[in-house]
Structure formats: structure tokens, C-alpha cells
């Protein structure tokens, strides 16, 4: 098993336990990577807020586009210009939406993937697909006052 796959499986196990789902049945060898500790595990509310944003903003996009949305939220959290939490960023007036009023189905692969992406992103894992992006828009509506970083499917990401 590769190191990345082992890490992803550990993240899925943590995410499954956090949300009360049945524990993953895959065996994860302990020899190749250290387990995710309680300190590294992510707050379930933060994961859920980010997962809701992923599903709502990019649920119909390829995984790379979903990761980019999660990374925009994480970059905002670290920027000092936005709230320091995923929920704070997503709830910020005029930016995303009210995640408390949005309840996507929790039984779909779309939700499972969003939880995995959110957990990985909040734990600093994964390839940077839109480095430094703080904003995104539909490819049909550009942000002329921002620096374009990358277009992924139907979204353009900006600094």
C-alpha cells in the first residue's frame, strides 16, 4: 500500500468515526505511516461546513475542482483577511451561503468524497491545485480586478 493511500485511508477512518458512520473495514498497516493523532484530527463541525461548501459549490465538478474549493476556504482561513475557521469563512456574509440551512444527502458518494476532501485539506494534505487562490467564480463571469490563477472545469480561481 502506498504512503498516500495509507494516509487517505486513515483520514477516512477518522472522518467516519467523527460522523458516527460505521468504522471502515480496510486494514491499514501501521508500519508505513504514523496514525493520525487526536491532535491532528479535525473538528467535525469544521469538516462538515467545508464539505457542505464543496458539495454546494462544486459537487458537479471533477475532484480537482472540489479540492480547489476546499483550498480556497483553507487559504482564506490562513490569510487573516477572513474568519480563522472553515465555518466562519463559509458563513461570512456575501461570500458563500448559510451552511446551517443547507442539508445535502449524507448517503451519497458525493458527500463521502466531500468529507474526505475536507478532512484532507484541513489536515494540510493533498496537492495544491489552486495555490494562493482566495476567490473563484463561474467561468462565465470573470473577476477582472483579481489575478487569475487557474481554471478548473467550470470555475476560475483568483488571488
C-alpha positions in Angstrom: 0.0 0.0 0.0 1.4 3.4 -0.9 2.1 6.1 1.7 -0.6 8.4 0.2 -3.2 5.7 0.1 -2.5 4.8 3.7 -2.9 8.4 4.8 -6.1 8.7 2.8 -7.5 5.6 4.4 -6.6 6.8 7.9 -8.3 10.1 7.1 -11.4 8.3 6.0 -11.4 6.2 9.2 -11.1 9.3 11.3 -13.8 11.1 9.3 -16.1 8.0 9.5 -15.7 7.9 13.3 -16.2 11.6 13.7 -19.6 11.5 11.9 -20.9 8.3 13.6 -20.6 6.2 10.5 -19.6 2.6 10.7 -15.8 2.2 11.0 -14.0 1.5 7.8 -13.2 -2.2 7.3 -10.0 -1.8 5.4 -6.8 -2.9 7.1 -4.3 -0.1 7.4 -0.7 -1.2 8.0 0.8 0.8 10.9 4.4 0.4 9.6 4.5 2.8 6.7 2.9 6.0 8.3 2.1 7.1 11.8 -1.6 7.1 12.7 -3.5 10.4 12.7 -3.5 11.5 16.4 -6.3 13.2 18.2 -4.4 16.5 17.9 -4.3 16.2 14.1 -7.9 15.1 13.8 -10.1 17.9 12.5 -13.1 19.4 14.3 -16.2 17.6 12.9 -18.2 20.9 12.6 -15.3 22.4 10.5 -15.2 19.3 8.3 -19.0 19.4 7.8 -19.0 23.1 6.9 -16.3 22.7 4.4 -17.9 19.5 3.0 -21.2 21.4 2.5 -19.4 24.1 0.6 -17.7 21.5 -1.6 -21.0 19.8 -2.4 -22.9 23.0 -3.0 -20.2 24.9 -4.9 -18.6 22.1 -6.8 -20.5 18.8 -6.3 -20.9 18.6 -10.1 -17.3 19.3 -10.8 -14.3 16.9 -11.1 -12.5 16.1 -7.9 -9.7 18.6 -8.7 -12.3 21.4 -8.8 -13.7 20.2 -5.4 -10.3 20.2 -3.9 -9.7 23.8 -5.2 -12.9 25.0 -3.4 -11.7 23.4 -0.2 -8.3 25.0 -0.7 -9.9 28.5 -1.2 -11.6 28.1 2.2 -8.3 26.9 3.8 -6.3 29.8 2.2 -8.9 32.3 3.5 -8.7 30.8 7.0 -4.9 31.4 7.0 -5.0 34.8 5.3 -6.0 36.9 8.3 -8.5 38.7 6.0 -11.3 36.2 6.6 -12.5 34.2 9.5 -10.0 31.7 11.0 -12.3 28.8 10.8 -14.0 26.9 7.9 -17.5 27.6 9.3 -16.6 31.3 9.7 -15.4 31.5 6.1 -18.4 29.7 4.7 -20.9 31.7 6.8 -19.2 35.1 6.1 -21.9 37.4 4.7 -21.8 37.8 0.9 -19.3 35.0 0.3 -20.8 31.5 0.3 -24.1 30.6 2.0 -25.6 29.6 5.3 -24.4 26.0 5.9 -26.8 25.6 8.7 -29.7 25.9 6.3 -28.2 23.5 3.7 -28.6 19.8 4.3 -27.3 17.7 1.4 -27.9 13.9 1.5 -25.3 12.2 3.6 -25.8 8.8 1.9 -24.2 9.7 -1.5 -20.7 9.2 -2.8 -20.7 12.9 -3.4 -21.0 13.5 0.4 -18.4 10.8 1.2 -15.9 12.4 -1.2 -16.6 15.9 0.2 -15.9 14.7 3.7 -12.7 13.1 2.6 -11.5 16.2 0.7 -12.5 18.5 3.6 -10.6 16.3 6.1 -7.5 16.0 3.9 -7.5 19.8 3.2 -8.0 20.8 6.8 -5.1 18.5 7.7 -2.8 20.0 5.1 -2.8 17.0 2.9 -3.1 16.8 -0.9 -1.6 18.6 -3.9 -2.1 22.3 -4.2 -4.3 22.7 -7.3 -5.1 26.5 -7.0 -2.1 27.9 -4.9 -3.0 31.1 -3.1 -6.5 31.4 -4.5 -8.8 33.4 -2.3 -11.7 33.7 -4.8 -13.4 31.8 -7.5 -16.2 32.4 -10.0 -18.1 30.6 -12.7 -16.0 30.6 -15.9 -18.9 32.6 -17.5 -18.3 35.6 -15.1 -14.8 36.8 -14.6 -13.2 38.9 -11.8 -11.3 41.5 -13.8 -9.8 43.1 -10.7 -8.2 39.8 -9.4 -5.2 37.9 -10.6 -6.3 34.7 -12.4 -4.5 31.5 -11.1 -6.2 28.6 -12.9 -9.4 27.4 -14.5 -10.7 24.0 -13.4 -13.8 22.8 -15.2 -16.5 25.5 -14.7 -14.6 27.7 -12.2 -11.8 30.2 -12.4 -9.7 30.7 -9.3 -8.2 34.1 -8.4 -5.9 35.7 -5.9 
